[in-house]
Amino acid sequence: MKIALACDHGAFEYKEIVKEMLTEMGHEVEDFGCHSTASVDYPDYAAPAAQSVADGKNDRGIVICGTGIGVSITANKIKGIRCALCNDPVSAKLTREHNDSNVLAMGQRILGVELMKEIVRVWINTDFSNDERHQRRINKLMALEK
């Protein structure tokens, strides 16, 4: 799977851990930055990563900032993106099964590193259920962009 990855300065450490983990899992990672702990603006990184998913250049995306809130709001401004802010593995599983989320948002200041890694593993390894009722709801959700 091809995965877009982005962060701001408040999540540089976790982005690097996620990148290494995804690579070890056999995924191709496109790193949209940032590339240090120097202060930056999260929309400058989260938006291009999300856009790459919307454009089909990457299959899914992961965006991380201090809380996960700013990057999730940013990603959801991109047409075609269903970004879910997850702080636990159950939410990560259900957002893939029920909402077919294509971008995962997390917060470095909110999660411990092992919990973050488990959320990523669950989200990456969970498929959309293809249940008719969930697809109907996603269709209604996506129609709101028109």
N, C-alpha and C positions, 0 to 999 in steps of 0.2 A: 504494500500500500504506500502511496505517496502522501506525505503529511507536511503541511505548512506549519511552521512553528514561529511564534513571535512573543516578545515580552517588552516590558519597559525596564528601567534601571532597578526597580524594586523587586524584580523577579529574575534577574540575570542568572543568579546561582541555580535556581530551579530549572530554568530553560536549558541550561547546559546539562543538568542531570537527566532531564526528559529526553533531550537529543541523544545522549549516549545510550539511554535505555531503549529508545525506539530503534536506533541503529542495531543494537545487539539483538533486538527482536526480529531483525531482518527487513525493517521498513526503510524507505528512502525519505530523508528529511530535507526540506528546503527551509533554511534558516533565514527569516526575514529580519533578524535582529531583535533587540539591540545587542551590541557586542561588548558592553562593559557596564559598570555601575554608575557611569556618568549620567547625570539627570537628563532625561528625554521626555517627550510627550507621547504617551501610549497610542493615540490614534495614528501616529506616523508609522507604526509598526503593525498594529493589529489590523488596520484597514487593508493594507496590501496583502497580508496573509489571508484574510477572509475573502478578499476579491479573487485570489488565486483559486480558492475552493469554488467560489461561485462560477468562475470561468472554466472549471474543469481541469485546470493545470495540476491541482492537487486533489486527492480524494477526500481528505478531511483536514481539519486544522486544529491546532491547540494554541491558545493565547493565554498569557499569564501576566499579571501585574501584582501589586501589593495585596489587593483584596479580591481581584478578579472581576470586580464590578465595572470599572472603566473599560476594560478590554471587551467584556461581554456586551456592553451597550454599543461600543464601537462596531464590533463584528455584526451585531444585529441590524445596523444601519445599512448593511450591504444587501442588496436584493438577492434573494435566493439562499441566504444564510439562516440557519436555525442553530443559534449558539446557546448552549446551556452552561450556566455557572453551577458547578458541582463541588460540594464539600464532603461528599461521602460516596462510597461505591454503589449503594443502592440507587441513588439519584442518577449516577453515571450509567448504570445498567438500564434503568427505566427510560431515560431520555433517548437512548439508542433504540430500545424496543418499541416505545410508544410514539416518540416524536421524530425519529430518524434524524437526530441532531447531527449536523455535519461539522460543527466547531465546538470544542470543549474549552471553557474558561475556568481558571483556577486562580487562587490567591496565595502567594508565597507567605504573606504575613498571617494567613488564616490556617494553613495546613502544615502539618509536620511532613517531612520528606517521605517517610515510608507510606503515610496515608495518601499523599499525592501520587506516588508511584502506583499504588493499588488502584486508585481512581483511573489513572491513565490505562493500566492493564485491562481493567473491566470495560472501559469505554471503547478501547481499540478492539477488543475481542468480542463485543456484543453486536449482533446484527439486528437490523430492523425486523420486526415481527411479520411484516406484510399482511397484518390483520386488516380486513376491510374497514372496520370502524376507525382504526388509527389512521389509515390512509385517507379516509373521508375527512377527518379532522385536520390533517396536514394540508389537504387540498384547500379547505376553507381558510386556514391560516395563511397559506401562500397567496390566496386570492386577495388578501388584504393589501398586498404590495401593488396591486394594479390600480 
